[in-house]
Amino acid sequence: MSIFDYFRNNKKDSASVAKERLQIIVAHERNQRNQPDYLPKLQQELLEVIRKYVDVDQDQVEVALDNNGNCSVLELNITLPDR
Amino acid sequence: MSIFDYFRNNKKDSASVAKERLQIIVAHERNQRNQPDYLPKLQQELLEVIRKYVDVDQDQVEVALDNNGNCSVLELNITLPDR
């Protein structure tokens, strides 16, 4: 099992759409549960960095933030616009 | 199968180590194979953003870049220093 399988599984769901896509996942595994979580603040800055390289439509960005015990996961899914 | 399983699988290998860890994965799925890949350039900028929030030791950063057909994946694995 590798990260590639994860993306391959995702791909099946949208096989008919040949859009360009970008996915960013930030996972933070803490050793103490009560530490502040900075991932929500990080999200906008990551998007600004990505924007230097590719054209990102704000309405084509899906954001998910999950907390699972000591692990926080920020997931950004971006569909890039057609040129 | 979700991204959480991927991190859970990784965790088993280092169950005895209670280090704080951060993992960043950027996956770019292109619709044309011959486009330039900007992920290597992105890597340093992403680390600079992360450094605003957490203390990152340069020698504790592992970087992997994989190209698999139309999909490029940049993976940054960071072990955060003890406080």
N, CA and C atoms of all chains as a GROMACS GRO file, in nm:
protein
  498
    1MET      N    1   0.084  -0.121   0.000
    1MET     CA    2   0.000   0.000   0.000
    1MET      C    3   0.087   0.125   0.000
    2SER      N    4   0.068   0.209  -0.099
    2SER     CA    5   0.145   0.333  -0.104
    2SER      C    6   0.049   0.448  -0.132
    3ILE      N    7   0.102   0.569  -0.126
    3ILE     CA    8   0.022   0.688  -0.153
    3ILE      C    9  -0.031   0.685  -0.296
    4PHE      N   10   0.043   0.618  -0.385
    4PHE     CA   11  -0.002   0.610  -0.524
    4PHE      C   12  -0.136   0.539  -0.536
    5ASP      N   13  -0.155   0.436  -0.453
    5ASP     CA   14  -0.283   0.364  -0.457
    5ASP      C   15  -0.397   0.455  -0.417
    6TYR      N   16  -0.368   0.543  -0.322
    6TYR     CA   17  -0.470   0.637  -0.278
    6TYR      C   18  -0.515   0.726  -0.394
    7PHE      N   19  -0.417   0.777  -0.469
    7PHE     CA   20  -0.452   0.866  -0.580
    7PHE      C   21  -0.516   0.787  -0.694
    8ARG      N   22  -0.470   0.665  -0.715
    8ARG     CA   23  -0.529   0.581  -0.818
    8ARG      C   24  -0.677   0.553  -0.787
    9ASN      N   25  -0.705   0.525  -0.659
    9ASN     CA   26  -0.844   0.501  -0.619
    9ASN      C   27  -0.932   0.622  -0.645
   10ASN      N   28  -0.877   0.739  -0.614
   10ASN     CA   29  -0.950   0.863  -0.638
   10ASN      C   30  -0.980   0.882  -0.785
   11LYS      N   31  -0.883   0.843  -0.867
   11LYS     CA   32  -0.888   0.866  -1.010
   11LYS      C   33  -1.006   0.792  -1.075
   12LYS      N   34  -1.031   0.671  -1.025
   12LYS     CA   35  -1.138   0.590  -1.082
   12LYS      C   36  -1.272   0.665  -1.080
   13ASP      N   37  -1.294   0.739  -0.972
   13ASP     CA   38  -1.421   0.810  -0.955
   13ASP      C   39  -1.443   0.917  -1.061
   14SER      N   40  -1.334   0.968  -1.120
   14SER     CA   41  -1.350   1.077  -1.215
   14SER      C   42  -1.273   1.046  -1.344
   15ALA      N   43  -1.277   0.920  -1.386
   15ALA     CA   44  -1.198   0.876  -1.501
   15ALA      C   45  -1.237   0.949  -1.629
   16SER      N   46  -1.363   0.993  -1.638
   16SER     CA   47  -1.408   1.056  -1.760
   16SER      C   48  -1.364   1.203  -1.767
   17VAL      N   49  -1.319   1.259  -1.656
   17VAL     CA   50  -1.277   1.399  -1.654
   17VAL      C   51  -1.125   1.406  -1.663
   18ALA      N   52  -1.074   1.472  -1.770
   18ALA     CA   53  -0.929   1.480  -1.789
   18ALA      C   54  -0.875   1.614  -1.741
   19LYS      N   55  -0.929   1.663  -1.632
   19LYS     CA   56  -0.885   1.790  -1.575
   19LYS      C   57  -0.748   1.772  -1.510
   20GLU      N   58  -0.677   1.883  -1.502
   20GLU     CA   59  -0.552   1.882  -1.429
   20GLU      C   60  -0.584   1.905  -1.282
   21ARG      N   61  -0.521   1.827  -1.197
   21ARG     CA   62  -0.554   1.839  -1.055
   21ARG      C   63  -0.430   1.846  -0.968
   22LEU      N   64  -0.448   1.909  -0.855
   22LEU     CA   65  -0.340   1.922  -0.759
   22LEU      C   66  -0.397   1.888  -0.622
   23GLN      N   67  -0.325   1.806  -0.548
   23GLN     CA   68  -0.372   1.769  -0.415
   23GLN      C   69  -0.259   1.791  -0.315
   24ILE      N   70  -0.291   1.859  -0.207
   24ILE     CA   71  -0.192   1.884  -0.102
   24ILE      C   72  -0.246   1.826   0.028
   25ILE      N   73  -0.164   1.744   0.091
   25ILE     CA   74  -0.205   1.686   0.219
   25ILE      C   75  -0.097   1.718   0.322
   26VAL      N   76  -0.139   1.780   0.433
   26VAL     CA   77  -0.045   1.807   0.542
   26VAL      C   78  -0.095   1.731   0.664
   27ALA      N   79  -0.014   1.640   0.712
   27ALA     CA   80  -0.053   1.562   0.830
   27ALA      C   81   0.041   1.593   0.944
   28HIS      N   82  -0.014   1.623   1.059
   28HIS     CA   83   0.066   1.655   1.176
   28HIS      C   84   0.034   1.556   1.287
   29GLU      N   85   0.134   1.481   1.325
   29GLU     CA   86   0.118   1.382   1.432
   29GLU      C   87   0.185   1.437   1.557
   30ARG      N   88   0.104   1.474   1.654
   30ARG     CA   89   0.157   1.535   1.776
   30ARG      C   90   0.181   1.429   1.883
   31ASN      N   91   0.269   1.460   1.978
   31ASN     CA   92   0.285   1.367   2.090
   31ASN      C   93   0.206   1.413   2.214
   32GLN      N   94   0.143   1.530   2.204
   32GLN     CA   95   0.056   1.577   2.312
   32GLN      C   96  -0.075   1.624   2.251
   33ARG      N   97  -0.185   1.580   2.308
   33ARG     CA   98  -0.316   1.610   2.251
   33ARG      C   99  -0.357   1.757   2.262
   34ASN      N  100  -0.306   1.826   2.364
   34ASN     CA  101  -0.358   1.960   2.390
   34ASN      C  102  -0.278   2.074   2.324
   35GLN      N  103  -0.195   2.041   2.230
   35GLN     CA  104  -0.121   2.146   2.160
   35GLN      C  105  -0.212   2.219   2.062
   36PRO      N  106  -0.184   2.347   2.038
   36PRO     CA  107  -0.267   2.418   1.939
   36PRO      C  108  -0.242   2.364   1.799
   37ASP      N  109  -0.345   2.368   1.721
   37ASP     CA  110  -0.338   2.317   1.584
   37ASP      C  111  -0.323   2.436   1.488
   38TYR      N  112  -0.212   2.442   1.417
   38TYR     CA  113  -0.186   2.556   1.328
   38TYR      C  114  -0.226   2.526   1.184
   39LEU      N  115  -0.275   2.407   1.157
   39LEU     CA  116  -0.306   2.372   1.017
   39LEU      C  117  -0.409   2.465   0.951
   40PRO      N  118  -0.516   2.507   1.022
   40PRO     CA  119  -0.611   2.598   0.956
   40PRO      C  120  -0.546   2.727   0.907
   41LYS      N  121  -0.450   2.781   0.987
   41LYS     CA  122  -0.382   2.904   0.948
   41LYS      C  123  -0.287   2.882   0.831
   42LEU      N  124  -0.231   2.763   0.827
   42LEU     CA  125  -0.134   2.727   0.723
   42LEU      C  126  -0.197   2.723   0.584
   43GLN      N  127  -0.322   2.687   0.580
   43GLN     CA  128  -0.393   2.660   0.454
   43GLN      C  129  -0.383   2.775   0.352
   44GLN      N  130  -0.407   2.899   0.398
   44GLN     CA  131  -0.405   3.012   0.305
   44GLN      C  132  -0.264   3.038   0.253
   45GLU      N  133  -0.166   3.022   0.340
   45GLU     CA  134  -0.027   3.046   0.299
   45GLU      C  135   0.020   2.942   0.197
   46LEU      N  136  -0.023   2.819   0.215
   46LEU     CA  137   0.014   2.714   0.118
   46LEU      C  138  -0.046   2.746  -0.018
   47LEU      N  139  -0.170   2.792  -0.019
   47LEU     CA  140  -0.235   2.827  -0.145
   47LEU      C  141  -0.162   2.942  -0.214
   48GLU      N  142  -0.113   3.038  -0.135
   48GLU     CA  143  -0.041   3.151  -0.195
   48GLU      C  144   0.089   3.105  -0.262
   49VAL      N  145   0.157   3.009  -0.200
   49VAL     CA  146   0.279   2.954  -0.260
   49VAL      C  147   0.245   2.882  -0.391
   50ILE      N  148   0.142   2.800  -0.388
   50ILE     CA  149   0.100   2.724  -0.506
   50ILE      C  150   0.064   2.820  -0.620
   51ARG      N  151   0.002   2.931  -0.585
   51ARG     CA  152  -0.042   3.030  -0.686
   51ARG      C  153   0.073   3.092  -0.763
   52LYS      N  154   0.194   3.091  -0.705
   52LYS     CA  155   0.310   3.143  -0.779
   52LYS      C  156   0.341   3.055  -0.899
   53TYR      N  157   0.301   2.928  -0.892
   53TYR     CA  158   0.338   2.832  -0.996
   53TYR      C  159   0.223   2.799  -1.091
   54VAL      N  160   0.103   2.792  -1.036
   54VAL     CA  161  -0.011   2.758  -1.121
   54VAL      C  162  -0.128   2.852  -1.095
   55ASP      N  163  -0.213   2.858  -1.194
   55ASP     CA  164  -0.332   2.942  -1.192
   55ASP      C  165  -0.440   2.866  -1.114
   56VAL      N  166  -0.476   2.917  -0.996
   56VAL     CA  167  -0.573   2.847  -0.912
   56VAL      C  168  -0.701   2.930  -0.900
   57ASP      N  169  -0.811   2.872  -0.940
   57ASP     CA  170  -0.941   2.938  -0.919
   57ASP      C  171  -0.984   2.916  -0.774
   58GLN      N  172  -1.019   3.024  -0.705
   58GLN     CA  173  -1.058   3.010  -0.565
   58GLN      C  174  -1.177   2.915  -0.548
   59ASP      N  175  -1.269   2.918  -0.643
   59ASP     CA  176  -1.388   2.832  -0.628
   59ASP      C  177  -1.363   2.687  -0.669
   60GLN      N  178  -1.242   2.657  -0.713
   60GLN     CA  179  -1.208   2.519  -0.747
   60GLN      C  180  -1.120   2.454  -0.641
   61VAL      N  181  -1.119   2.515  -0.522
   61VAL     CA  182  -1.039   2.460  -0.413
   61VAL      C  183  -1.132   2.399  -0.309
   62GLU      N  184  -1.112   2.272  -0.281
   62GLU     CA  185  -1.188   2.205  -0.175
   62GLU      C  186  -1.095   2.182  -0.058
   63VAL      N  187  -1.140   2.220   0.060
   63VAL     CA  188  -1.055   2.206   0.179
   63VAL      C  189  -1.123   2.115   0.280
   64ALA      N  190  -1.046   2.022   0.335
   64ALA     CA  191  -1.098   1.937   0.442
   64ALA      C  192  -0.996   1.933   0.554
   65LEU      N  193  -1.042   1.943   0.676
   65LEU     CA  194  -0.953   1.936   0.792
   65LEU      C  195  -1.009   1.832   0.887
   66ASP      N  196  -0.929   1.730   0.914
   66ASP     CA  197  -0.974   1.621   1.002
   66ASP      C  198  -0.884   1.610   1.123
   67ASN      N  199  -0.945   1.589   1.237
   67ASN     CA  200  -0.869   1.561   1.358
   67ASN      C  201  -0.904   1.421   1.404
   68ASN      N  202  -0.801   1.341   1.424
   68ASN     CA  203  -0.821   1.202   1.461
   68ASN      C  204  -0.721   1.170   1.572
   69GLY      N  205  -0.761   1.195   1.696
   69GLY     CA  206  -0.669   1.174   1.808
   69GLY      C  207  -0.554   1.272   1.800
   70ASN      N  208  -0.432   1.222   1.798
   70ASN     CA  209  -0.314   1.308   1.793
   70ASN      C  210  -0.277   1.349   1.651
   71CYS      N  211  -0.356   1.308   1.553
   71CYS     CA  212  -0.320   1.336   1.414
   71CYS      C  213  -0.420   1.434   1.350
   72SER      N  214  -0.368   1.546   1.300
   72SER     CA  215  -0.450   1.641   1.224
   72SER      C  216  -0.410   1.632   1.078
   73VAL      N  217  -0.508   1.630   0.991
   73VAL     CA  218  -0.480   1.620   0.848
   73VAL      C  219  -0.554   1.731   0.775
   74LEU      N  220  -0.478   1.812   0.702
   74LEU     CA  221  -0.534   1.917   0.617
   74LEU      C  222  -0.522   1.870   0.474
   75GLU      N  223  -0.633   1.869   0.402
   75GLU     CA  224  -0.634   1.820   0.265
   75GLU      C  225  -0.688   1.931   0.174
   76LEU      N  226  -0.609   1.969   0.073
   76LEU     CA  227  -0.653   2.068  -0.026
   76LEU      C  228  -0.663   2.000  -0.161
   77ASN      N  229  -0.779   2.005  -0.221
   77ASN     CA  230  -0.799   1.947  -0.354
   77ASN      C  231  -0.830   2.059  -0.452
   78ILE      N  232  -0.747   2.072  -0.554
   78ILE     CA  233  -0.760   2.185  -0.648
   78ILE      C  234  -0.775   2.133  -0.790
   79THR      N  235  -0.880   2.177  -0.858
   79THR     CA  236  -0.894   2.148  -1.000
   79THR      C  237  -0.840   2.268  -1.076
   80LEU      N  238  -0.737   2.250  -1.157
   80LEU     CA  239  -0.675   2.362  -1.227
   80LEU      C  240  -0.756   2.399  -1.350
   81PRO      N  241  -0.765   2.529  -1.380
   81PRO     CA  242  -0.846   2.572  -1.495
   81PRO      C  243  -0.783   2.530  -1.628
   82ASP      N  244  -0.867   2.510  -1.729
   82ASP     CA  245  -0.818   2.482  -1.863
   82ASP      C  246  -0.743   2.604  -1.915
   83ARG      N  247  -0.640   2.577  -1.994
   83ARG     CA  248  -0.564   2.691  -2.051
   83ARG      C  249  -0.633   2.744  -2.174
   84MET      N  250  -1.060   0.247   0.206
   84MET     CA  251  -0.920   0.294   0.211
   84MET      C  252  -0.916   0.446   0.212
   85SER      N  253  -0.853   0.504   0.312
   85SER     CA  254  -0.841   0.650   0.317
   85SER      C  255  -0.697   0.687   0.349
   86ILE      N  256  -0.670   0.817   0.341
   86ILE     CA  257  -0.535   0.866   0.371
   86ILE      C  258  -0.498   0.833   0.516
   87PHE      N  259  -0.596   0.820   0.603
   87PHE     CA  260  -0.567   0.787   0.742
   87PHE      C  261  -0.503   0.650   0.755
   88ASP      N  262  -0.547   0.555   0.671
   88ASP     CA  263  -0.487   0.422   0.676
   88ASP      C  264  -0.339   0.428   0.639
   89TYR      N  265  -0.310   0.517   0.545
   89TYR     CA  266  -0.170   0.532   0.502
   89TYR      C  267  -0.084   0.577   0.619
   90PHE      N  268  -0.133   0.674   0.696
   90PHE     CA  269  -0.055   0.723   0.808
   90PHE      C  270  -0.052   0.620   0.921
   91ARG      N  271  -0.160   0.549   0.938
   91ARG     CA  272  -0.165   0.444   1.041
   91ARG      C  273  -0.062   0.335   1.011
   92ASN      N  274  -0.054   0.296   0.883
   92ASN     CA  275   0.043   0.194   0.843
   92ASN      C  276   0.185   0.240   0.872
   93ASN      N  277   0.212   0.367   0.843
   93ASN     CA  278   0.345   0.423   0.869
   93ASN      C  279   0.378   0.420   1.018
   94LYS      N  280   0.276   0.445   1.100
   94LYS     CA  281   0.292   0.459   1.243
   94LYS      C  282   0.342   0.329   1.308
   95LYS      N  283   0.292   0.216   1.257
   95LYS     CA  284   0.328   0.087   1.313
   95LYS      C  285   0.480   0.066   1.313
   96ASP      N  286   0.544   0.114   1.205
   96ASP     CA  287   0.687   0.093   1.190
   96ASP      C  288   0.769   0.165   1.298
   97SER      N  289   0.710   0.269   1.357
   97SER     CA  290   0.788   0.346   1.454
   97SER      C  291   0.707   0.367   1.581
   98ALA      N  292   0.637   0.262   1.623
   98ALA     CA  293   0.546   0.272   1.738
   98ALA      C  294   0.618   0.309   1.866
   99SER      N  295   0.746   0.271   1.877
   99SER     CA  296   0.818   0.296   2.001
   99SER      C  297   0.868   0.441   2.009
  100VAL      N  298   0.867   0.513   1.896
  100VAL     CA  299   0.917   0.650   1.894
  100VAL      C  300   0.799   0.747   1.903
  101ALA      N  301   0.797   0.829   2.009
  101ALA     CA  302   0.686   0.922   2.028
  101ALA      C  303   0.723   1.061   1.979
  102LYS      N  304   0.795   1.069   1.872
  102LYS     CA  305   0.836   1.197   1.814
  102LYS      C  306   0.717   1.266   1.750
  103GLU      N  307   0.725   1.397   1.744
  103GLU     CA  308   0.624   1.472   1.670
  103GLU      C  309   0.664   1.471   1.524
  104ARG      N  310   0.568   1.449   1.436
  104ARG     CA  311   0.602   1.439   1.294
  104ARG      C  312   0.507   1.520   1.208
  105LEU      N  313   0.560   1.562   1.095
  105LEU     CA  314   0.482   1.638   0.999
  105LEU      C  315   0.507   1.578   0.863
  106GLN      N  316   0.401   1.557   0.788
  106GLN     CA  317   0.417   1.501   0.654
  106GLN      C  318   0.340   1.588   0.555
  107ILE      N  319   0.407   1.625   0.448
  107ILE     CA  320   0.342   1.706   0.343
  107ILE      C  321   0.351   1.629   0.212
  108ILE      N  322   0.238   1.612   0.148
  108ILE     CA  323   0.236   1.542   0.019
  108ILE      C  324   0.169   1.634  -0.083
  109VAL      N  325   0.238   1.660  -0.192
  109VAL     CA  326   0.180   1.739  -0.300
  109VAL      C  327   0.175   1.650  -0.424
  110ALA      N  328   0.057   1.625  -0.473
  110ALA     CA  329   0.042   1.541  -0.592
  110ALA      C  330  -0.015   1.625  -0.705
  111HIS      N  331   0.050   1.616  -0.820
  111HIS     CA  332   0.005   1.692  -0.936
  111HIS      C  333  -0.029   1.595  -1.048
  112GLU      N  334  -0.154   1.595  -1.086
  112GLU     CA  335  -0.199   1.507  -1.195
  112GLU      C  336  -0.220   1.592  -1.319
  113ARG      N  337  -0.133   1.575  -1.415
  113ARG     CA  338  -0.139   1.657  -1.537
  113ARG      C  339  -0.221   1.587  -1.644
  114ASN      N  340  -0.274   1.666  -1.738
  114ASN     CA  341  -0.341   1.602  -1.852
  114ASN      C  342  -0.251   1.596  -1.974
  115GLN      N  343  -0.131   1.652  -1.964
  115GLN     CA  344  -0.032   1.639  -2.072
  115GLN      C  345   0.101   1.598  -2.011
  116ARG      N  346   0.163   1.496  -2.069
  116ARG     CA  347   0.285   1.442  -2.012
  116ARG      C  348   0.406   1.535  -2.022
  117ASN      N  349   0.406   1.623  -2.123
  117ASN     CA  350   0.528   1.700  -2.148
  117ASN      C  351   0.532   1.838  -2.080
  118GLN      N  352   0.443   1.860  -1.984
  118GLN     CA  353   0.447   1.988  -1.913
  118GLN      C  354   0.563   1.990  -1.814
  119PRO      N  355   0.619   2.107  -1.788
  119PRO     CA  356   0.727   2.114  -1.689
  119PRO      C  357   0.675   2.084  -1.549
  120ASP      N  358   0.759   2.024  -1.470
  120ASP     CA  359   0.722   1.986  -1.334
  120ASP      C  360   0.780   2.090  -1.238
  121TYR      N  361   0.694   2.161  -1.165
  121TYR     CA  362   0.742   2.267  -1.076
  121TYR      C  363   0.756   2.218  -0.932
  122LEU      N  364   0.724   2.092  -0.907
  122LEU     CA  365   0.727   2.043  -0.767
  122LEU      C  366   0.866   2.056  -0.701
  123PRO      N  367   0.976   2.027  -0.772
  123PRO     CA  368   1.106   2.042  -0.704
  123PRO      C  369   1.130   2.185  -0.655
  124LYS      N  370   1.087   2.286  -0.733
  124LYS     CA  371   1.107   2.425  -0.693
  124LYS      C  372   1.016   2.462  -0.576
  125LEU      N  373   0.901   2.399  -0.571
  125LEU     CA  374   0.802   2.428  -0.468
  125LEU      C  375   0.848   2.385  -0.329
  126GLN      N  376   0.927   2.281  -0.327
  126GLN     CA  377   0.967   2.216  -0.202
  126GLN      C  378   1.027   2.313  -0.098
  127GLN      N  379   1.122   2.398  -0.140
  127GLN     CA  380   1.187   2.490  -0.046
  127GLN      C  381   1.088   2.594   0.007
  128GLU      N  382   1.001   2.640  -0.082
  128GLU     CA  383   0.902   2.741  -0.038
  128GLU      C  384   0.803   2.685   0.062
  129LEU      N  385   0.764   2.561   0.042
  129LEU     CA  386   0.671   2.498   0.137
  129LEU      C  387   0.737   2.485   0.274
  130LEU      N  388   0.864   2.448   0.274
  130LEU     CA  389   0.936   2.435   0.402
  130LEU      C  390   0.946   2.570   0.473
  131GLU      N  391   0.965   2.677   0.395
  131GLU     CA  392   0.973   2.810   0.457
  131GLU      C  393   0.841   2.850   0.523
  132VAL      N  394   0.730   2.815   0.462
  132VAL     CA  395   0.598   2.842   0.520
  132VAL      C  396   0.581   2.762   0.650
  133ILE      N  397   0.616   2.634   0.644
  133ILE     CA  398   0.604   2.547   0.762
  133ILE      C  399   0.689   2.600   0.878
  134ARG      N  400   0.807   2.654   0.845
  134ARG     CA  401   0.900   2.706   0.947
  134ARG      C  402   0.844   2.824   1.025
  135LYS      N  403   0.746   2.893   0.967
  135LYS     CA  404   0.684   3.003   1.042
  135LYS      C  405   0.606   2.949   1.161
  136TYR      N  406   0.563   2.825   1.151
  136TYR     CA  407   0.475   2.768   1.254
  136TYR      C  408   0.547   2.673   1.348
  137VAL      N  409   0.639   2.595   1.293
  137VAL     CA  410   0.710   2.497   1.376
  137VAL      C  411   0.860   2.503   1.351
  138ASP      N  412   0.932   2.458   1.451
  138ASP     CA  413   1.076   2.454   1.448
  138ASP      C  414   1.119   2.330   1.369
  139VAL      N  415   1.178   2.353   1.252
  139VAL     CA  416   1.216   2.239   1.167
  139VAL      C  417   1.368   2.231   1.155
  140ASP      N  418   1.425   2.118   1.193
  140ASP     CA  419   1.568   2.093   1.172
  140ASP      C  420   1.589   2.052   1.027
  141GLN      N  421   1.681   2.119   0.959
  141GLN     CA  422   1.705   2.087   0.818
  141GLN      C  423   1.744   1.939   0.799
  142ASP      N  424   1.819   1.885   0.894
  142ASP     CA  425   1.865   1.746   0.878
  142ASP      C  426   1.757   1.644   0.916
  143GLN      N  427   1.642   1.691   0.959
  143GLN     CA  428   1.533   1.599   0.992
  143GLN      C  429   1.424   1.602   0.884
  144VAL      N  430   1.459   1.654   0.768
  144VAL     CA  431   1.363   1.659   0.658
  144VAL      C  432   1.402   1.556   0.552
  145GLU      N  433   1.310   1.466   0.523
  145GLU     CA  434   1.333   1.368   0.416
  145GLU      C  435   1.244   1.406   0.299
  146VAL      N  436   1.302   1.412   0.181
  146VAL     CA  437   1.227   1.453   0.063
  146VAL      C  438   1.227   1.340  -0.040
  147ALA      N  439   1.112   1.312  -0.096
  147ALA     CA  440   1.103   1.213  -0.204
  147ALA      C  441   1.018   1.273  -0.316
  148LEU      N  442   1.063   1.256  -0.438
  148LEU     CA  443   0.987   1.306  -0.552
  148LEU      C  444   0.969   1.189  -0.650
  149ASP      N  445   0.845   1.156  -0.678
  149ASP     CA  446   0.816   1.044  -0.767
  149ASP      C  447   0.740   1.089  -0.888
  150ASN      N  448   0.775   1.036  -1.003
  150ASN     CA  449   0.699   1.061  -1.124
  150ASN      C  450   0.643   0.929  -1.172
  151ASN      N  451   0.513   0.927  -1.193
  151ASN     CA  452   0.447   0.803  -1.232
  151ASN      C  453   0.348   0.838  -1.343
  152GLY      N  454   0.396   0.836  -1.467
  152GLY     CA  455   0.310   0.875  -1.578
  152GLY      C  456   0.275   1.022  -1.569
  153ASN      N  457   0.147   1.054  -1.565
  153ASN     CA  458   0.103   1.194  -1.559
  153ASN      C  459   0.096   1.246  -1.416
  154CYS      N  460   0.135   1.166  -1.319
  154CYS     CA  461   0.122   1.208  -1.180
  154CYS      C  462   0.260   1.226  -1.114
  155SER      N  463   0.285   1.348  -1.062
  155SER     CA  464   0.408   1.374  -0.986
  155SER      C  465   0.371   1.388  -0.840
  156VAL      N  466   0.449   1.324  -0.754
  156VAL     CA  467   0.420   1.333  -0.611
  156VAL      C  468   0.545   1.378  -0.536
  157LEU      N  469   0.531   1.487  -0.464
  157LEU     CA  470   0.639   1.537  -0.377
  157LEU      C  471   0.600   1.504  -0.234
  158GLU      N  472   0.691   1.435  -0.163
  158GLU     CA  473   0.661   1.395  -0.026
  158GLU      C  474   0.769   1.449   0.067
  159LEU      N  475   0.728   1.526   0.168
  159LEU     CA  476   0.822   1.578   0.268
  159LEU      C  477   0.788   1.516   0.402
  160ASN      N  478   0.884   1.448   0.461
  160ASN     CA  479   0.864   1.388   0.593
  160ASN      C  480   0.956   1.459   0.692
  161ILE      N  481   0.897   1.517   0.796
  161ILE     CA  482   0.974   1.598   0.889
  161ILE      C  483   0.955   1.546   1.031
  162THR      N  484   1.066   1.518   1.099
  162THR     CA  485   1.057   1.484   1.241
  162THR      C  486   1.087   1.611   1.318
  163LEU      N  487   0.992   1.657   1.400
  163LEU     CA  488   1.009   1.783   1.471
  163LEU      C  489   1.097   1.762   1.594
  164PRO      N  490   1.182   1.860   1.627
  164PRO     CA  491   1.272   1.845   1.741
  164PRO      C  492   1.195   1.848   1.874
  165ASP      N  493   1.249   1.782   1.977
  165ASP     CA  494   1.190   1.791   2.111
  165ASP      C  495   1.204   1.932   2.162
  166ARG      N  496   1.107   1.974   2.245
  166ARG     CA  497   1.116   2.110   2.299
  166ARG      C  498   1.204   2.112   2.424
   0.00000   0.00000   0.00000
